[in-house]
Amino acid sequence: MFVHIGGEYTILIDTIISLINLETVQASSSDMNSFLKQKEEENILEYVSEEIPRSLVLTDDRTYVSPISVQTLRKRIENANNCF
């Protein structure tokens, strides 16, 4: 199953490791800034749109910055899983 995470990005649900709510992470968090900088240096950070970032979607091989809230992403994943 796939989930749309914003922009033109759709990813396999099974590859998702974690969803992080950026609305609750402090913008000045040095840990988060270091994490994002590391992912950018590894060339595995993707900004899925130019809209305000609301969540991070960590997968097996990439990290996506998404404008869609964690709550909405969870609902989409649950709905996709309940289709079958």
Buried (B, 14 or more C-beta within 10 A) or exposed (E): EEBBBBBEBEBEEEBBEEBBEBEEBEEEEEEBEEBBEEBEEEEBBBBBBEEEBBBBBBBEEBBBBBBBBBEBBEEBBEEBEEEE
